[in-house]
C-alpha cells in the first residue's frame, strides 16, 4: 500500500508528550542515518515523545506507517530497534500481558469500553494532551497493518532482526493463519538458539490467544533439546496452553530456575519480559495451579542469585503461589498461623528480595510487597516474621 509523503501530514497540529509533534518527521528521517549515534538519539526521542513511559500520543498512529516503510529498505541499520518500537506502540509494555500474551478481542473491547466510560473532564484532558484509549486502539490497529513487513523480516540475514520480527508477531493473534506457517518455517530453519527460543514462545502465545489451532506437538519436540533454554521455552509454551501440562514440563521449568546453566544470562536476549527470562518462567509457574509445593522452593533458591530488577517477577510469583489457596489475606493473618511453606517463602523474600537498587531503596519492590498487605520494608518484614536480627 502506498502511503502519503511524510511532509503531507500536518504534524504541527498533532500532539505528543511534549506538545506539537512537528519534530517527529525529522526523528523518523534520522533513523535512516548510517551514524549509530544519530539513530540512537532519534530512537530515544521517539520513545520519549510518541511513546512516553507507556503512554501513546495522537501522533503515534500517523508515525507508524513511516516506521514500517523503513523495514522494507535494505540500507536501514538496526531494524530490530524499529520493530521493538512498533511493538511498544501497539501494546505498551509486554509485561502487562505475560505470560499468556494478548487476547486481541478483549484488548479492543476493553479500550472501547474505557473510551466510553470517560467522564467529560477526562475526555477534555485526553483531547488536550492527545492521549487516551482511542489512541491506543488506533496504534494497535495501525501496527497490525504492518504484519507482512514483520513476516518479511523473518528471513533477514541479521539475527537481531529475525528475533525481533518473531517476537513482534506474537502479539497479533487475529493474523495467526498468516503468521503461524511463517513462524513454523522459521523455527524449522533457524540456527540461532535465542531466536529458536523466541519463536517457540511466540507460537505458544499465539496458540493460546487464537481460535485457529497451532500444532503444539511441534513445540513438544523441543522438550528433549540439548539446551535448557530451548527446553524451557517449549515448556513455557505448553504450560500456558494446557491446564495440566504434565510432570515433564514442570520439571523442566523448575530445573531451568536452579540449573547450573545461568538463564539469567543466556535468556536475557529473549525479548519477552524485557529479557528477564527467569522472571517469565516464574510467572508461568505462578499461573499454573497446583505447582505450589514444587515451585516455591525453587523460586526461593533462585531469588538468591538474581538482581533486584529480576527479583520482582520471582517475588510476585512466590506471593501469588503462597496466597492462592489461602482464604485470608496475609495482612489479616497472625504470623504464628503461617504455614511452613508460607514462612519459608517470606523468609526468603526478607533475606534475598530486591529491597535495594544500588545504594538506594528499590521503591517498586516495596510497592509489590505492600500490594499483598505485607510490611513493605525489609526490617518490618523481619519484625512481622519475629526475626529480630537480620539474617545473612
Secondary structure, DSSP 4 states (H G I P E B T S, - for coil): -----GGGS-GGGSEETTEE-TTHHHHHHHTT-S-HHHHHHHHHHHHHHTEETTEEBTTHHHHHHHHHHHTT-TT-S-HHHHHHHHHHHHHS-GGGTTTT---HHHHHHHHHHHHHT--HHHHHHHHHHTBSHHHHHHHHHHHHTTHHHHHHHTT-S-HHHHHHHHHHHTT-GGGHHHHHHHHHHHHHH---HHHHHHHHHHHHHHHHH-SS---THHHHGGGG-S-HHHHHHHHHHHHTT-TT--HHHHHHHHHHHH-SS-HHHHTTTS-GGGG-HHHHHHHHHHHSTT-HHHHHHHHHHHHTTS-HHHHHHHHHHHHHHHHTT-SS-GGGS-GGG--HHHHHHHHHHHHHS--EETTEE-HHHHHHHHHTTS-SSHHHHHHHTT--S---
